[in-house]
Amino acid sequence: MLQFISQTMAAWVIPTFLFIALVYAFLKRVDVFDTFVEGAKEGFDTSVKLIPFLVGMLVAIGILRASGALDLFILILTPVLEVFNIPGEVVPLAIMRPLSGSGALGIAAEILNSQGPDSFVGRVASTMQGSTDTTLFILTVYFGSVGIRRTRHALAVGLLADFTGFIAAITICNIVFR
């Protein structure tokens, strides 16, 4: 019963929000269609500005994976990883996740295909996907597209949050699934 209520509410949240926004705009006498078209135009302009940053990031990720540097890094870290009960298979995911969501998703899919979704490594990978973010991608693409040059502490805080998510995923999966 609770699942039915949850699914029903989830299905109606966005339509209800849109309806309320349209009613509010009508009451405030806002020309909704013109405002929508103007916003769509700005969104298109922003996406065009994002393309160079996106291409640069994807090329850098491709070079990192194709060079074998990632595999060498994991090989060097393996003794330390074993001490902390961290599966070596998730290290590429931990490295790629702050860089690119699609690259990380590809690595997670490889892990799930090779190890299985119910394996410890698969569960850690899935938990990491949900508890970390694409920090460098966000800084590069979104900050770059709007012209923010001084990111101050955004990089350090974002990477700290990703590291915390990585450690939390390992810890929680070790507690729950081992």
Secondary structure in CASP SS format (residue, H / E / C, confidence):
PFRMAT SS
TARGET T0000
AUTHOR 0000-0000-0000
METHOD secondary structure of the structure
MODEL  1
M C 1.00
L H 1.00
Q H 1.00
F H 1.00
I H 1.00
S H 1.00
Q H 1.00
T H 1.00
M H 1.00
A H 1.00
A H 1.00
W H 1.00
V H 1.00
I H 1.00
P H 1.00
T H 1.00
F H 1.00
L H 1.00
F H 1.00
I H 1.00
A H 1.00
L H 1.00
V H 1.00
Y H 1.00
A H 1.00
F H 1.00
L H 1.00
K C 1.00
R C 1.00
V C 1.00
D C 1.00
V H 1.00
F H 1.00
D H 1.00
T H 1.00
F H 1.00
V H 1.00
E H 1.00
G H 1.00
A H 1.00
K H 1.00
E H 1.00
G H 1.00
F H 1.00
D H 1.00
T H 1.00
S H 1.00
V H 1.00
K H 1.00
L H 1.00
I H 1.00
P H 1.00
F H 1.00
L H 1.00
V H 1.00
G H 1.00
M H 1.00
L H 1.00
V H 1.00
A H 1.00
I H 1.00
G H 1.00
I H 1.00
L H 1.00
R H 1.00
A H 1.00
S H 1.00
G C 1.00
A H 1.00
L H 1.00
D H 1.00
L H 1.00
F H 1.00
I H 1.00
L H 1.00
I H 1.00
L H 1.00
T H 1.00
P H 1.00
V H 1.00
L H 1.00
E H 1.00
V H 1.00
F C 1.00
N C 1.00
I C 1.00
P C 1.00
G H 1.00
E H 1.00
V H 1.00
V H 1.00
P H 1.00
L H 1.00
A H 1.00
I H 1.00
M H 1.00
R C 1.00
P C 1.00
L C 1.00
S C 1.00
G H 1.00
S H 1.00
G H 1.00
A H 1.00
L H 1.00
G H 1.00
I H 1.00
A H 1.00
A H 1.00
E H 1.00
I H 1.00
L H 1.00
N H 1.00
S H 1.00
Q H 1.00
G C 1.00
P C 1.00
D C 1.00
S C 1.00
F H 1.00
V H 1.00
G H 1.00
R H 1.00
V H 1.00
A H 1.00
S H 1.00
T H 1.00
M H 1.00
Q H 1.00
G H 1.00
S H 1.00
T C 1.00
D C 1.00
T C 1.00
T H 1.00
L H 1.00
F H 1.00
I H 1.00
L H 1.00
T H 1.00
V H 1.00
Y H 1.00
F H 1.00
G H 1.00
S H 1.00
V C 1.00
G C 1.00
I C 1.00
R C 1.00
R C 1.00
T C 1.00
R C 1.00
H C 1.00
A H 1.00
L H 1.00
A H 1.00
V H 1.00
G H 1.00
L H 1.00
L H 1.00
A H 1.00
D H 1.00
F H 1.00
T H 1.00
G H 1.00
F H 1.00
I H 1.00
A H 1.00
A H 1.00
I H 1.00
T H 1.00
I H 1.00
C H 1.00
N H 1.00
I H 1.00
V H 1.00
F H 1.00
R C 1.00
END
